[in-house]
Amino acid sequence: MQVDEKRMEKIRLRPLKGAHAGRLPVTEGVVEVKFKEGWGHICNTGWTIKNSRVVCGMMGFPSQRSVGKKPNSLKSAYRIHSVTCSGNEAHLSACTMEFSRANSSAPCPGGGAAVVSCVPGLQFTQGRVRKAKLNPVPQMRLKGGARAGEGRVEVLKGSEWGTVCDDHWNLQSASVVCRELGFGTAKEALTGARMGQGMGPIYMNEVQCGGDEKSLWDCPHQSITAEDCKHTEDASVICNIPYMGFEKLMRLTGGRTRLEGRVELLLPAGGGVRDWGLICGDGWTSREAMVVCRQLGLGHASSGLRETWYWDSSNVTEMVMSGVKCKGDEMTLTDCQHHSVVSCKRAGAQFSAGVICSDMASDLVLNAPLVEQTVYIEDRPLHLLYCAAEENCLAKSAAQASWPYGHRRLLRFSSEIHNIGKADFRPRLGRHSWVWHECHRHYHSMDIFTYYDLLSLNGTKVADGHKASFCLEDTECHEGVSKRYECANFGEQGITVGCWDLYRHDIDCQWIDITDVSPGNYILQVIINPNFEVAESDFTNNAMRCNCKYDGHRVWLHKCHLGDSFSEEAEKEFEHYPGQLNNKIS
């Protein structure tokens, strides 16, 4: 369905005077349409609830309520005499219209301007944060988008999330997704993994919705076979969302471009006055920066900065927020956890938080099945472990061992880290700050790149390993993508979009030292980029967990999965895993 937007440039709701005037979002008002010559109204003769549904969808609202004819004394040009919509159009200009004749003396006889009343999604109502937690278990989600209401479409089937293939993907089907998630109609239906590739199953193909379905699963669609679709064809959407004015409560100052700067917040200062203030840089990471960039509508975060002395151009000096800790999916910074009373270790303005935003971001994920397939135990002689000891890759008890005699018991596996985002993953520090390791004869570009933990079933850590990023490079790439990064000869480090970095099970430090661990049932957890040092579009898929059985001689892993790939129920079940009674995996 192509939309002819030439006939009308913009649509807005002018709020009716009354109790809710001035409150955002505007859910009720007179429909105003912008043409080249200016704004005009639509005559409400023959106006239906289906027309209201289309207008509300464009304004970012999933549904509408009926309004009686409201008297209005607007003296205005009635540009459109009548509109007839089916209710499933993504834009009003796709409806049948009759335009008023320029010389007509009574363009809207006996009627007035069309008025609509819309019902906002839960996340846009007053007390949004509290209500969002009461949502029923979602069957649908958007991943990898920078702004609210956009992302790769993922659906829940059984206990695992999967993606939708883009064959026949259009605004009609995309609008069903948007409305199901509490947004309006779709502004764009994107194909070709424009919001990054998913991992795991692809559940649906050739989805063809009529537009009034309650859920995407209700739409006619084909199930998938592996030959049909690849993740390069993952479907995504950009939904219409209500205007909330969030970007007016924040600004960036001192940066070289509008995408960067010191973060300043507009907060009530008592007596009805609002004042700009700074955010304490202590503990500020790229996760908090993500929320700032989203609130300002500037895309993804490229980095979060704890010091901003080089962006000192504003006379704002007071810290008004500290201890900010975001999950990363919040719509505004004030939705994140923060101190109730400001407390900042380093109080000067130069230690306030800053951000750099960007159109694109990387997204790292671990190949979970490979960990399961490659795991084994090795008793490695101490005389082969001098280098590893120097790099802190052994448990503390190794210091008391009688070197070079004896051995350490190592839980080994391969890690294959894919960049499924839209930008290359690069270390935060430039090569001038990398550290040379003589023993392994290469440069480390990040202090900590990955945590490897063995946890007891109640979540206590019983053993750990950590990988200083040995060296980030492209080991292999998908067809048509060429390698850019390699470690040899002080080369540039990173992981290109569409490539992966393989740490084979047989390289040093690619292990957890379990010499002191008793036989039993455990959880193996691997977390990539654990300190959010480098910005990504999605941090929820950075952890991988497996059930692990160790009988004192051998080890088995099962149910290895990324942190966000299971349903909530399946994740709870995984955590309450009673342990295997035998080595058979049903």
JOBELTA-V333790 format. One record per pair of residues at least 12 apart in sequence whose C-alpha atoms are under 10 Angstrom apart, sorted by the first residue. I is the first residue (numbers start at 1). GAP is how many residues later the second one is. If there is no record, write none. Layout:
i-><I:I>
gap-><GAP:GAP>
//
This chain:
i-><1:1:1:1:1:1:1:2:2:2:2:2:2:3:3:3:3:3:3:3:3:4:4:4:4:5:5:5:5:6:6:6:7:7:7:7:7:7:7:8:8:8:8:8:8:8:9:9:9:9:9:9:9:10:10:10:10:10:10:11:11:11:11:11:11:11:11:11:11:11:11:11:12:12:12:12:12:12:12:12:12:12:12:12:13:13:13:13:13:13:13:13:13:13:13:13:13:13:14:14:14:14:14:14:14:14:15:15:15:15:15:15:15:16:16:16:16:16:16:17:23:23:24:24:24:24:24:24:24:24:25:25:25:25:25:25:25:25:25:25:25:25:26:26:26:26:26:26:26:27:27:27:27:27:27:27:27:27:27:27:28:28:28:28:28:28:28:28:28:29:29:29:29:29:29:29:30:30:30:30:30:30:30:30:30:30:31:31:31:31:31:31:31:31:31:32:32:32:32:32:33:33:33:33:34:35:38:39:39:39:39:40:40:40:40:40:40:41:41:41:41:41:41:41:41:41:41:41:41:42:42:42:42:42:42:42:42:42:42:42:42:42:42:42:42:43:43:43:43:43:43:43:43:43:43:43:43:43:43:43:43:43:43:44:44:44:44:44:44:44:44:44:44:44:44:44:44:44:45:45:45:45:45:45:45:45:45:45:45:46:46:46:46:46:46:47:47:47:47:47:47:47:47:47:48:48:48:48:48:48:48:48:48:49:49:49:49:49:49:49:49:49:50:50:50:50:50:50:50:50:51:51:51:51:51:51:51:51:51:51:51:51:52:52:52:52:52:52:52:52:52:52:52:52:53:53:53:53:53:53:53:53:53:53:53:53:53:53:53:54:54:54:54:54:54:54:54:54:54:54:54:54:55:55:55:55:55:55:55:55:55:55:55:55:56:56:56:56:56:56:56:56:56:56:56:57:57:57:57:57:57:57:57:57:57:57:57:57:57:57:57:57:57:57:57:57:58:58:58:58:58:58:58:58:58:58:58:58:58:59:59:59:59:59:59:59:59:59:60:60:60:60:60:60:60:60:60:60:60:60:60:60:60:60:60:60:60:61:61:61:61:61:61:61:61:61:61:61:61:61:61:61:61:62:62:62:62:62:62:62:62:62:62:62:62:62:62:62:62:62:63:63:63:63:63:63:63:63:63:63:64:64:64:64:64:65:65:65:65:66:66:66:66:67:67:67:67:67:68:68:69:69:69:69:69:69:70:70:70:70:70:70:71:71:71:71:72:72:72:72:72:73:73:74:74:75:75:76:76:77:77:77:77:77:78:78:78:78:78:78:78:78:78:78:79:79:79:79:79:79:79:80:80:80:80:80:80:80:80:81:81:81:81:81:81:81:81:82:82:82:82:82:82:82:82:83:83:83:83:83:84:84:84:85:86:86:87:87:88:88:88:88:88:88:88:88:88:88:89:89:89:89:89:89:89:89:90:90:90:90:90:90:90:90:90:90:90:91:91:91:91:119:119:120:120:120:120:120:121:121:121:121:121:121:121:121:122:122:122:122:122:123:123:123:123:123:124:124:124:124:124:124:128:129:129:129:129:130:137:137:137:138:138:138:138:138:138:139:139:139:139:139:139:139:139:139:139:139:139:140:140:140:140:140:140:140:140:140:140:140:140:140:140:140:141:141:141:141:141:141:141:141:141:141:141:142:142:142:142:142:142:142:142:142:142:143:143:143:143:143:143:143:143:143:144:144:144:144:144:144:144:144:144:144:144:144:144:144:144:144:144:145:145:145:145:145:145:145:145:145:145:145:145:145:146:146:146:146:146:146:146:146:146:146:146:146:146:146:146:146:146:146:147:147:147:147:147:147:147:147:147:147:147:147:147:147:147:148:148:148:148:148:148:148:148:148:148:148:149:149:149:149:149:149:149:149:149:149:149:149:150:150:150:150:150:150:150:150:150:150:150:150:150:151:151:151:151:151:151:151:151:151:151:152:152:152:152:152:152:152:152:152:152:152:152:152:152:153:153:153:153:153:153:153:153:153:153:153:153:154:154:154:154:154:154:154:154:154:154:155:155:155:155:155:155:155:156:156:156:156:156:157:157:157:157:157:158:158:158:158:159:159:159:159:159:159:159:160:160:160:160:160:160:160:160:160:160:161:161:161:161:161:161:161:161:161:161:162:162:162:162:162:162:162:162:162:162:163:163:163:163:163:163:163:163:163:163:163:163:163:163:163:164:164:164:164:164:164:164:164:164:164:164:164:164:164:164:164:164:165:165:165:165:165:165:165:165:165:165:165:165:165:165:165:165:165:165:165:165:165:166:166:166:166:166:166:166:166:166:166:166:166:166:166:166:166:166:167:167:167:167:167:167:167:167:167:167:167:167:168:168:168:168:168:168:168:169:169:169:169:169:169:169:169:169:169:169:169:170:170:170:170:170:170:170:170:170:170:170:171:171:171:171:171:171:171:171:171:171:171:172:172:172:172:172:172:172:172:172:172:173:173:173:173:173:173:173:173:173:173:173:173:173:173:174:174:174:174:174:174:174:174:174:174:174:174:174:174:174:175:175:175:175:175:175:175:175:175:175:175:175:175:176:176:176:176:176:176:176:176:176:176:176:177:177:177:177:177:177:177:177:177:177:178:178:178:178:178:178:178:179:179:179:179:179:179:179:180:180:180:180:181:181:182:182:183:183:183:183:183:184:184:184:184:185:185:185:185:185:186:186:186:186:186:187:187:187:187:187:188:188:188:188:188:189:189:189:189:189:190:190:190:190:190:190:191:191:191:191:191:191:192:192:192:192:192:192:192:193:193:193:193:193:193:193:193:193:193:194:194:194:194:194:194:194:194:195:195:195:195:195:195:195:195:195:195:196:196:196:196:196:196:196:196:196:196:196:196:196:196:196:196:196:196:197:197:197:197:197:197:197:197:197:197:197:197:197:198:198:198:198:198:198:198:198:198:199:199:199:199:199:199:199:199:199:199:199:199:200:200:200:200:200:200:201:201:201:201:201:201:202:202:202:202:202:202:202:202:202:202:203:203:203:203:203:203:204:204:204:204:204:204:204:204:204:205:205:205:205:205:205:205:205:205:205:205:206:206:206:206:206:206:207:207:207:207:207:208:208:208:209:231:232:232:244:245:245:246:246:246:246:246:246:246:247:247:247:247:247:247:247:247:247:248:248:248:248:249:249:249:249:249:249:249:249:249:249:249:250:250:250:250:250:250:250:250:250:250:250:250:251:251:251:251:251:251:251:251:252:252:252:252:252:252:252:252:252:252:253:253:253:253:253:253:254:254:254:254:254:254:254:254:255:255:255:255:255:255:255:255:256:257:257:258:258:258:259:259:259:259:259:259:259:259:259:259:259:259:260:260:260:260:260:260:260:260:260:260:260:260:261:261:261:261:261:261:261:261:261:261:261:262:262:262:262:262:262:262:262:262:262:262:262:262:262:262:262:262:262:262:262:263:263:263:263:263:263:263:263:263:263:263:263:263:263:264:264:264:264:264:264:264:264:264:264:264:264:264:264:265:265:265:265:265:265:265:265:266:266:267:267:267:269:275:275:275:276:276:276:276:276:276:277:277:277:277:277:277:277:277:277:278:278:278:278:278:278:278:278:278:278:278:278:278:279:279:279:279:279:279:279:279:279:279:279:279:279:279:279:279:279:280:280:280:280:280:280:280:280:280:280:280:280:280:280:280:280:280:280:280:280:280:280:281:281:281:281:281:281:281:281:281:281:281:281:281:281:281:281:281:281:281:281:281:282:282:282:282:282:282:282:282:282:282:282:282:282:282:283:283:283:283:283:283:283:283:284:284:284:284:284:284:284:284:284:284:284:284:284:284:285:285:285:285:285:285:285:285:285:285:285:285:285:285:285:286:286:286:286:286:286:286:286:286:286:286:286:286:286:286:286:286:286:286:286:287:287:287:287:287:287:287:287:287:287:287:287:287:287:287:287:287:288:288:288:288:288:288:288:288:288:288:288:288:288:288:288:288:288:288:289:289:289:289:289:289:289:289:289:289:289:289:289:289:290:290:290:290:290:290:290:290:290:290:290:290:290:290:290:290:290:290:290:291:291:291:291:291:291:291:291:291:291:291:292:292:292:292:292:292:292:292:292:292:292:293:293:293:293:293:293:293:294:294:294:294:294:294:294:295:295:295:295:296:296:296:297:298:298:298:298:299:299:299:299:299:299:300:300:300:300:300:300:300:300:300:300:300:301:301:301:301:301:301:301:301:301:301:301:302:302:302:302:302:302:302:302:302:302:302:302:302:302:303:303:303:303:303:303:303:303:303:303:303:304:304:304:304:304:304:304:304:304:305:305:305:305:305:305:306:306:306:306:306:306:307:307:307:307:307:307:307:307:308:308:308:308:308:308:308:309:309:309:309:309:309:310:311:311:311:312:312:314:315:316:317:317:317:317:317:318:318:318:318:319:319:319:319:319:319:319:319:319:320:320:320:320:321:321:321:321:321:321:321:321:321:321:322:322:322:322:322:322:322:322:322:322:322:323:323:323:323:323:323:323:323:323:324:324:324:324:325:325:325:326:327:327:328:328:328:328:329:329:329:356:357:358:359:359:360:360:360:360:360:360:361:361:361:361:361:361:361:361:361:361:361:361:361:362:362:362:362:362:362:362:362:362:362:362:362:362:362:362:362:362:363:363:363:363:363:363:363:363:363:363:363:363:363:363:363:363:363:363:364:364:364:364:364:364:364:364:364:364:364:364:364:364:364:364:364:364:364:365:365:365:365:365:365:365:365:365:365:365:365:365:365:365:365:365:365:366:366:366:366:366:366:366:366:366:366:366:366:366:366:366:366:366:367:367:367:367:367:367:367:367:367:367:367:368:368:368:368:368:368:368:368:368:368:368:368:368:368:369:369:369:369:369:369:369:369:370:370:370:370:370:371:371:371:371:371:371:371:371:371:371:371:371:371:371:372:372:372:372:372:372:372:372:372:372:372:373:373:373:373:373:373:374:374:374:374:374:374:374:375:375:375:375:375:375:375:375:375:375:376:376:376:376:376:376:376:376:376:376:376:376:377:377:377:377:377:377:377:377:377:377:377:377:377:377:377:378:378:378:378:378:378:378:378:378:378:378:379:379:379:379:379:379:379:379:379:380:380:380:380:380:381:381:381:381:381:381:381:382:382:382:382:382:382:382:382:382:383:383:383:383:383:384:384:384:385:385:385:385:385:385:386:386:386:387:387:387:387:387:387:388:388:388:388:388:389:390:390:391:391:391:391:391:391:391:391:392:392:392:392:392:393:393:393:393:393:393:393:393:393:393:393:394:394:394:394:394:394:394:394:394:394:394:394:394:395:395:395:395:395:395:395:395:395:396:396:397:397:397:398:398:398:407:408:408:408:408:409:409:409:409:409:409:409:409:410:410:410:410:410:410:410:411:411:411:411:411:411:411:411:411:411:411:411:412:412:412:412:412:412:412:412:412:412:412:413:413:413:413:413:413:413:413:414:414:414:414:414:414:414:414:415:415:415:415:415:415:415:415:415:416:416:416:416:416:416:416:416:417:417:417:417:417:417:417:417:417:417:417:418:418:418:418:418:418:418:418:418:418:418:419:419:419:419:419:419:419:419:419:419:419:420:420:420:420:420:420:420:421:421:421:421:421:421:422:422:422:422:422:423:423:423:423:423:423:424:424:424:424:424:424:424:424:424:425:425:425:425:425:425:425:425:425:425:426:426:426:426:426:426:426:426:426:426:426:426:427:427:427:427:427:427:427:427:427:427:427:427:427:427:427:428:428:428:428:428:429:429:429:429:429:430:430:430:430:431:431:431:431:431:431:431:432:433:433:434:434:434:435:436:437:440:440:441:442:442:442:442:442:442:443:443:443:443:443:443:443:443:443:443:444:444:444:444:444:444:444:444:445:445:445:445:445:445:445:445:446:446:446:446:446:446:446:446:446:447:447:447:447:447:447:448:448:448:448:448:448:448:448:448:448:449:449:449:449:449:449:449:449:449:449:449:449:449:449:449:450:450:450:450:450:450:450:450:450:450:450:450:450:451:451:451:451:451:451:451:451:451:451:451:451:451:451:452:452:452:452:452:452:452:452:452:452:452:452:452:452:453:453:453:453:453:453:453:453:453:453:453:454:454:454:454:454:454:454:454:454:454:454:454:454:455:455:455:455:455:455:455:455:456:456:456:456:456:456:457:457:457:457:457:457:457:457:457:457:457:457:458:458:458:458:458:459:459:459:460:460:461:461:461:461:462:462:462:462:462:462:463:463:463:463:463:463:463:464:464:464:464:464:464:464:465:465:465:465:465:465:465:466:466:466:466:466:466:467:467:467:467:467:468:469:469:469:470:470:470:470:470:471:471:471:471:471:471:471:471:471:471:472:472:472:472:472:472:472:472:472:472:472:472:472:473:473:473:473:473:473:473:473:473:473:473:473:473:473:474:474:474:474:474:474:474:474:474:474:474:474:475:475:475:475:475:475:476:476:476:476:476:476:476:477:477:477:477:477:477:477:478:478:478:478:479:479:480:481:481:481:481:482:482:482:482:483:483:483:483:483:483:484:484:484:485:486:512:517:517:518:518:518:519:519:519:519:519:519:519:520:520:520:520:520:520:520:520:521:521:521:521:521:521:521:521:521:521:521:521:521:522:522:522:522:522:522:522:522:522:522:523:523:523:523:523:523:523:523:523:523:523:523:524:524:524:524:524:524:524:524:524:525:525:525:525:525:525:525:525:525:525:526:526:526:526:526:526:526:527:527:527:527:527:527:527:528:528:528:528:529:529:530:530:539:539:540:540:540:540:541:541:541:541:541:542:542:542:543:543:543:543:544:544:544:544:544:544:545:545:545:545:545:545:545:545:545:546:546:546:546:546:546:546:547:547:547:547:547:547:547:547:548:548:548:549:549:549:549:549:550:550:551:551:555:556:556:556:556:557:557:558:559:559>
gap-><88:89:90:93:169:170:171:88:89:91:92:168:169:86:87:88:89:90:91:92:168:87:88:89:90:86:87:88:89:29:30:87:26:27:28:29:85:86:87:25:26:27:28:31:84:85:24:25:26:27:29:30:84:22:23:24:25:26:29:20:21:22:23:24:28:29:30:44:47:48:80:81:14:17:18:19:20:21:22:27:43:44:46:47:13:14:15:16:17:18:19:20:42:43:46:102:103:104:12:13:14:15:16:17:18:101:12:13:14:15:16:100:101:12:13:14:54:56:99:12:103:221:100:101:102:218:219:220:221:222:34:35:36:95:99:100:101:216:217:218:219:220:33:91:92:94:216:217:218:29:32:33:34:37:89:90:91:92:93:215:28:36:37:39:87:88:89:90:91:41:84:85:86:87:88:89:12:40:42:44:82:83:84:85:86:87:12:13:21:24:25:82:83:84:85:46:47:81:82:83:45:46:47:59:45:44:39:37:38:39:40:36:37:38:39:40:73:33:34:35:36:37:38:39:40:71:72:73:74:34:35:36:37:38:39:40:41:57:58:65:66:70:71:72:73:34:35:36:37:38:39:40:56:57:64:65:66:67:68:69:70:71:72:25:26:34:36:37:38:39:64:65:66:67:68:69:70:71:24:36:37:38:63:64:65:66:67:68:69:35:36:37:38:65:68:22:35:36:37:38:66:67:68:69:18:19:35:36:37:38:39:66:68:15:16:17:18:36:37:38:67:68:14:16:34:35:36:37:38:39:13:32:33:34:35:36:37:38:41:44:63:65:12:13:14:15:33:35:40:62:63:64:65:66:12:13:32:33:34:35:36:37:39:63:64:65:66:131:132:31:32:33:34:35:36:37:38:39:40:41:130:131:30:32:34:35:36:37:60:61:62:63:129:130:35:60:61:62:63:64:127:128:129:184:186:30:31:32:33:34:35:61:62:63:118:121:122:126:127:128:129:130:182:183:184:185:31:32:33:34:125:126:127:128:129:181:182:183:184:59:61:124:125:126:181:182:183:184:58:59:60:61:64:89:118:119:122:123:124:125:126:127:179:180:181:182:183:56:57:58:59:60:63:117:118:121:122:123:124:178:179:180:181:56:57:58:59:60:113:114:116:117:118:119:120:121:122:123:178:179:54:55:56:57:58:116:119:120:121:122:52:53:54:55:56:51:52:53:54:49:50:51:52:47:48:49:50:51:47:48:42:43:44:45:46:47:41:42:43:44:45:46:40:41:42:44:39:40:41:42:43:39:40:38:39:37:38:36:37:23:25:30:31:36:21:22:23:24:28:29:30:34:35:36:19:20:21:22:23:28:29:17:18:19:20:21:27:28:33:16:17:18:19:20:26:27:28:14:15:16:17:18:25:26:32:12:13:14:15:16:12:13:14:12:125:126:124:125:83:84:87:88:97:121:122:123:124:125:82:83:86:96:97:121:122:123:81:82:84:85:94:95:96:97:98:121:150:80:94:95:96:63:65:62:63:64:121:122:58:59:60:61:62:63:120:121:12:13:59:60:61:12:58:59:60:208:58:59:117:118:119:120:207:201:202:206:207:205:430:431:432:17:18:42:43:429:430:15:16:17:18:19:22:41:42:76:77:78:428:13:14:15:16:17:21:22:23:37:38:40:41:75:76:77:12:13:14:15:20:21:22:36:37:39:40:12:13:21:35:36:39:53:94:95:96:52:53:54:55:93:186:394:395:397:50:51:52:53:54:92:156:217:218:219:276:277:278:392:393:394:395:49:50:51:91:92:93:149:154:155:215:216:392:393:49:144:145:147:148:149:151:152:153:154:155:183:212:213:214:215:391:392:91:92:94:143:144:146:147:148:149:150:151:152:153:182:184:35:90:91:92:93:146:147:149:181:182:183:29:32:33:34:35:37:88:89:90:91:92:93:28:33:36:37:38:39:45:86:87:88:89:90:91:39:42:43:44:45:84:85:86:87:88:12:38:39:41:42:43:44:45:46:82:83:84:85:86:12:21:24:25:37:40:42:45:81:82:83:84:23:44:47:48:49:50:80:81:82:411:22:46:47:48:49:61:62:47:61:409:410:411:44:46:60:409:410:408:409:411:412:406:407:408:409:410:411:412:40:41:401:404:405:406:407:408:410:411:37:38:39:40:41:42:403:404:405:406:36:37:38:39:40:41:42:72:403:404:34:35:36:37:38:39:40:41:42:67:68:70:71:72:73:34:37:38:39:40:41:42:43:59:60:65:66:67:69:70:71:72:26:27:28:37:38:39:40:41:42:57:58:59:63:64:65:66:67:68:69:70:71:23:24:25:26:27:38:39:40:41:63:64:65:66:67:68:69:70:24:25:37:38:39:40:41:61:62:66:67:68:23:37:38:39:40:53:67:20:21:22:36:37:38:39:40:65:66:67:68:16:18:19:20:21:36:37:38:39:65:67:14:15:16:17:18:19:38:40:66:67:68:13:14:17:35:36:37:38:39:40:41:12:13:16:34:35:36:37:38:39:40:42:43:46:64:12:13:14:15:16:33:34:35:37:42:61:62:63:64:65:12:13:14:34:35:36:37:38:41:62:63:64:65:33:34:35:36:37:38:39:40:41:42:43:32:34:36:37:38:39:40:59:60:62:37:38:59:60:61:62:63:32:33:34:35:36:60:61:33:34:35:36:34:58:57:59:55:56:57:58:59:55:56:57:58:26:53:54:55:56:51:52:53:54:55:50:51:52:53:54:48:49:50:51:52:46:47:48:49:50:43:44:45:46:47:48:41:42:43:44:45:46:38:39:40:41:42:43:44:37:38:39:40:41:42:43:227:228:229:38:39:40:41:42:43:227:228:39:40:41:42:43:165:225:226:227:342:35:36:37:38:39:40:164:165:166:167:223:224:225:226:227:301:302:341:33:34:35:36:37:38:39:166:222:223:224:225:301:32:33:34:35:36:37:167:222:223:31:32:35:166:167:168:169:219:221:342:363:366:31:167:168:361:362:365:23:24:25:29:30:364:21:22:23:24:26:27:28:29:31:32:18:19:20:21:22:26:12:13:16:17:18:19:20:21:25:15:16:17:18:19:20:23:24:28:29:30:13:14:15:16:17:18:12:13:14:15:16:12:13:14:12:189:188:266:51:50:51:48:49:50:51:85:86:87:18:45:46:47:48:49:50:51:85:17:18:47:48:15:16:17:18:25:26:27:46:47:83:84:13:14:15:16:17:26:27:42:45:46:82:83:12:13:14:15:25:41:44:45:12:13:40:41:44:59:62:102:103:104:58:59:60:61:63:101:54:55:56:57:58:59:60:100:53:55:56:57:58:99:100:101:55:99:100:40:98:99:34:37:38:39:40:42:43:96:97:98:99:100:33:38:41:42:43:44:51:94:95:96:97:98:44:47:49:50:51:52:92:93:94:95:96:16:17:43:44:45:46:47:48:49:50:51:52:87:88:89:90:91:92:93:94:13:14:15:16:17:18:26:29:42:45:89:90:91:92:12:13:14:15:50:52:53:54:55:56:57:88:89:90:12:13:14:54:55:56:68:69:12:54:53:54:67:51:41:43:45:39:40:41:42:43:44:38:39:40:41:42:43:44:72:75:38:39:40:41:42:43:44:70:71:73:74:75:76:27:38:39:40:41:42:43:44:45:63:65:68:70:72:73:74:75:26:27:38:39:40:41:42:43:44:62:63:64:65:66:67:68:69:70:71:72:73:74:23:24:25:26:27:38:40:41:42:43:63:64:65:66:67:68:69:70:71:72:73:23:24:25:40:41:42:61:62:63:64:65:69:70:71:21:22:23:39:40:41:42:70:20:21:22:23:38:39:40:41:42:68:69:70:71:248:18:19:20:21:39:40:41:68:69:70:246:247:248:249:250:14:15:16:17:18:19:40:42:68:69:70:71:245:246:247:248:249:250:251:253:14:16:17:38:39:40:41:42:244:245:246:247:248:249:250:251:252:13:15:16:17:36:37:38:39:40:41:42:44:45:48:65:66:67:244:12:13:14:15:16:37:39:44:64:65:66:67:68:246:12:13:14:36:37:38:39:40:41:42:43:65:66:67:68:245:246:247:248:35:36:37:38:39:40:41:42:43:44:45:12:36:38:39:40:41:42:62:63:64:65:38:39:40:62:63:64:65:34:35:36:37:38:39:63:35:36:37:38:35:36:61:60:58:59:60:61:58:59:60:61:62:238:56:57:58:59:60:61:62:235:236:237:238:54:55:56:57:58:59:60:233:234:235:236:53:54:55:56:57:58:59:60:121:126:232:233:234:235:51:52:53:54:55:125:229:230:231:232:233:49:50:51:52:53:228:229:230:231:46:47:48:49:50:51:44:45:46:47:48:49:39:41:42:43:44:45:46:47:41:42:43:44:45:46:47:39:40:41:42:43:45:40:38:39:43:37:38:35:34:33:30:31:32:33:35:29:30:31:34:23:24:25:28:29:30:32:33:34:21:22:23:24:12:13:17:18:19:20:21:22:23:31:15:16:17:18:19:20:21:22:23:30:31:13:14:15:16:17:18:19:20:21:12:13:14:15:12:13:14:12:212:213:209:210:211:212:209:210:211:179:178:65:63:64:61:62:63:64:176:177:58:59:60:61:62:63:64:136:173:174:175:176:177:56:57:58:59:60:61:62:63:64:133:134:135:172:173:174:175:176:54:55:56:57:58:59:60:61:62:134:171:172:173:174:175:176:178:179:53:54:55:56:57:60:61:131:133:136:164:165:172:173:174:175:177:178:179:51:52:53:54:55:56:135:162:163:173:174:175:176:177:178:179:197:198:49:50:51:52:53:134:135:136:160:161:162:175:176:177:178:195:196:47:48:49:50:51:133:135:177:193:194:195:46:47:48:49:158:175:176:177:178:190:191:192:193:194:47:177:188:189:190:191:192:193:43:44:45:46:190:41:42:43:44:45:134:155:173:174:175:186:187:189:190:41:42:174:175:176:184:185:186:187:188:189:40:41:183:184:185:187:38:39:40:41:130:131:183:36:37:38:39:130:136:179:180:181:182:34:35:36:37:38:129:135:177:178:179:180:181:32:33:34:35:36:134:135:136:137:173:175:176:177:178:179:29:30:31:32:33:34:128:133:135:175:176:27:28:29:30:31:32:134:135:136:26:27:28:29:30:22:23:24:25:26:27:28:16:19:20:21:22:23:24:25:26:20:21:22:23:24:20:23:124:18:19:22:23:123:124:17:18:53:50:51:52:53:121:122:51:52:120:121:122:120:47:49:46:48:49:75:76:77:117:118:73:74:75:76:117:71:72:73:74:75:115:116:117:118:119:120:14:15:16:69:70:71:72:115:117:118:119:120:121:13:68:69:70:117:118:119:120:121:117:120:116:118:119:115:117:118:108:105:106:107:108:102:103:104:105:106:107:108:144:99:100:101:102:103:104:105:43:54:94:99:100:101:102:103:104:139:143:144:92:93:94:95:96:97:98:99:100:101:143:90:91:92:93:94:97:98:99:88:89:90:91:92:93:96:97:85:86:87:88:89:90:95:96:111:59:60:83:84:85:86:87:88:55:57:58:78:82:83:84:85:86:111:125:56:58:59:77:78:79:80:81:82:83:84:55:58:75:76:77:78:79:80:81:82:117:75:76:77:78:79:80:117:75:76:77:115:116:117:74:75:76:114:115:72:73:74:75:113:114:60:61:70:71:72:73:74:75:112:47:48:68:69:70:71:72:109:110:111:19:20:46:47:59:66:67:68:69:70:108:109:17:18:19:20:22:42:44:45:65:66:67:68:106:107:108:17:18:105:106:107:16:17:18:104:105:15:16:62:63:12:13:14:59:60:61:62:13:12:13:12:13:56:12:54:33:30:68:47:28:29:45:46:47:48:26:27:28:29:44:45:46:47:48:50:23:24:25:26:27:28:43:49:23:24:25:26:27:47:48:49:21:22:23:24:25:26:83:87:88:19:20:21:22:23:86:18:19:20:21:22:80:81:82:83:85:17:18:19:20:21:22:23:78:79:80:81:82:83:84:85:15:16:17:18:19:76:77:78:79:80:81:92:93:13:14:15:16:17:61:74:75:76:77:78:79:80:92:12:13:14:15:58:59:60:72:73:74:75:76:91:92:12:13:58:59:60:70:71:72:73:74:92:58:59:60:63:68:69:70:71:72:91:92:93:94:66:67:68:69:70:90:92:93:64:65:66:67:68:92:63:64:65:66:90:91:117:118:119:120:121:122:64:65:117:118:119:63:64:116:62:63:61:62:63:64:52:54:55:56:60:61:49:50:51:52:53:54:61:47:48:49:50:60:61:62:44:45:46:47:48:49:61:43:44:45:46:60:61:41:42:43:44:61:41:24:59:60:17:33:38:39:40:14:15:16:17:20:21:22:23:30:32:13:14:15:19:20:21:22:23:24:28:29:30:31:12:13:14:15:18:19:20:21:22:23:26:27:28:29:12:13:19:20:21:22:23:24:25:26:27:28:20:24:25:26:27:28:19:20:22:23:24:25:26:18:19:20:21:22:23:24:19:20:21:22:19:20:18:15:16:17:18:14:15:16:17:12:13:14:15:16:17:12:13:15:16:15:12:33:35:32:33:34:30:31:32:33:34:35:36:28:29:30:31:32:35:59:60:26:27:28:29:30:34:35:36:56:57:58:59:60:24:25:26:27:28:35:55:56:57:58:22:23:24:25:26:34:35:37:51:52:54:56:20:21:22:23:24:25:33:34:36:18:19:20:21:22:23:35:36:37:38:16:17:18:19:20:36:37:14:15:16:17:18:35:36:13:14:15:16:13:14:12:13:24:25:22:23:24:25:20:21:22:23:24:20:21:22:18:19:20:21:16:17:18:19:20:21:12:13:14:15:16:17:18:29:30:12:13:14:15:16:28:29:12:13:14:27:28:30:32:33:12:31:32:30:31:32:33:34:30:33:31:32:28:24:27:28:29:26:28:27:15:26>
//
